[in-house]
Amino acid sequence: MKTIWFHMQGYRDLPDDFRDRYESIWVTPPNDELCHSAEVAKYLHWNLDELEMADEQGFDGLGLNEHHQNGYGFPISPNMIATVLARRKSDAALVILGNTLPLYNPPVRVAEEFALLDCLSRGRLVAGFPVGSPMDTTGCYGIPPTQVRPRYYEAHDLIKQAWTRPGPFAFNGRFNKLRYVNPWPKPLQKPHPPIWLAGGGSVETWKFATDNDYTYSYLSFMGHKYAKVLMDGYWDSVEKAGMDDNPYRAGFAQLVVVADTDAEAERIYLKHLRNFYSKSLYVAPHFGNVPGFMTKRSFEFQLSHRGASAFSFDFKPHEATWKQLVEDSRMVIGGSPETVAAQIEEAVRNIRVGHLMVILQIQSMDPELTAYSSGLFAEKVLPKIKGIWDKEGYADRWWPQGATRNQPQVARPSPKASNGEAKVQA
Amino acid sequence: MNIETAQNIELPGGFAANPVIIKGEGAPVVYLHGPFGQEWDAFLDELSAHHRVYAPAHAGAEETDDLERLDGLSDLVLYYDDLFDRLGLEQVDLIGHSFGGMVAAEYAATFRDRVRKLVLIDAMGLWRDDAPVEDHMLVSPQKLVKLLFHDPSKPEVAAKLAMPTEREAMNAAIVNRFGALASTSHFIHPIPERGLKRRLRRIKAETLVLWGAQDALVPPVYAAEFAELIPNARVEMIQKAGHLPQVEQREVVSGHLERFLAG
């Protein structure tokens, strides 16, 4: 299994009465009241320090994403942060999950910047192509909700052509009219860096993943018990598409906290978890459920299946107990290294995941505490979980060619039914 | 909504049929709804006493795939022109509320001879930095009520806001609203201004601009702006009314309409 150290790059010092004073963590939290540039200057250096630490601690990859106007994470341009990391001598993957394609105009910008990053990192790039959240796309960037997916699909086609067709060529799209598509450079990885999809469980994205033989990551903060229904849906669609059950077709994000003992973990981290769930997931419903963002058919389906979720419990995040967060709901994986390793194995086998994105810096945690948790994870958890899926013989066909850390020394088996993603060069 | 009065009107160009509500006898009046969607209420029923009223659904509200073939308001104006052809309407009196007012004005500025009289009720379509049109989409239900109504305690308003209690009917109402907001936002999100200001001068139809004096969504300053830019237009401000004067002051609005359309 691959473990990716994922940094959300959030605002670490939000006021205690945030929920009482503001309608949402995302889109409208007023910048002059809440986002102080001098603090952000400090955080940015901490974020990079932590990512570099994770690189040195031996994680398989470093993860970054893109969000806007959002206290839980405002990584804005992951490409800029990744550039700093790409300069380091390292064999870890740079997992950018990803660039929100509908926000780029024209999206050849993504083709260019990802190609630049792939060259700079010598082929260590994962090119993540998320559709984007309603908050980022319709809220912060003003895209009509009905145009988000059409713009996404067109941007995907344009970028993939830009990477694989000889330039210059003309691209006549609905949203993009380009006479000369001819990016300098093309990516170092051939035919192009592995493309990863990320989403919140929409059926359309699963189909797009299987249609293109891409790997799909479910980015939730609710843990594997909650994710089970959705991930089963994804695996069903993989099976229906006649594809293999390689767990590297799936990724999952997971909050993890590690201490010397379970009791110590509860004592140290509970306040940070409460802070995260009460403030960071405080998104106003009118920003999260925008009419037209999903198709009418999906909306009707969701409406008629309301209340059908197998998983629900009374959850008041600001007073949630350790038992609720860790033991009952499994939203968070936390405790001693032994507990954490066992729970991770249970989780990734339950929902069948090969790419685990661990979130070890949780919002209000300072660098010292992050280093403690991450250090224990690297030293005592990673060795126990890295071999998951090895004995079943699955190969990760979606891992960048230049990210050689912890990779088998022999050439990987040639992919079954592959369209050439991340094929090892002769 | 009285479903029996809706007729599925087939359209060219691969679009789904539009379920136009048609009722009443008399000179034809087309009514274009605001962003919350097609419905048949007491106001339209009253209008149908002396007119044959045609109230189409929003383009793309029934079938969101239709929006893939509608890039902007000029496509939408042609959509309605096709619809009027199919309805056999040579010339119409056109009433538009809110988003529907924006579309009605665009239509009247494009097909100048096909509109006999034009009525704009709290219409979107213009923008002033000193009086921004508020957001009706990405807003809490509580705030939306304040934006839409002058007096939410009035029984007419409470009736308007009430949702069906029976599950199936409630889901249908939610889906209807979803389709209306999705399809209208396709043309106006996040700011309902697409250059109409430059085109209003072309409108030939005699125009009545009706406005709720307490409209908090599209402030009343826009009434004068429309009247100034449209060559033959006058304004009637409706007191004690917000964005939906036809709900909060139905008799007053109906009275103005009857007198204006009779001329």
Interface residues (C-beta under 8 A of the other chain):
Chain A: E23 V27 T138 G139 G142 I143 P144 P145 T146 Q147 P150 R174 A284 P285 H286 F287 V290 P291 G292 T295 K296 F299 E300 L303 S304
Chain B: G60 E63 T64 L67 E68 D71 M137 L138 V139 S140 P141 N171 I174 V175 R177 F178 G179 A180 L181 A182 S183 S185 H186 F187 I188 H189 P190 I191
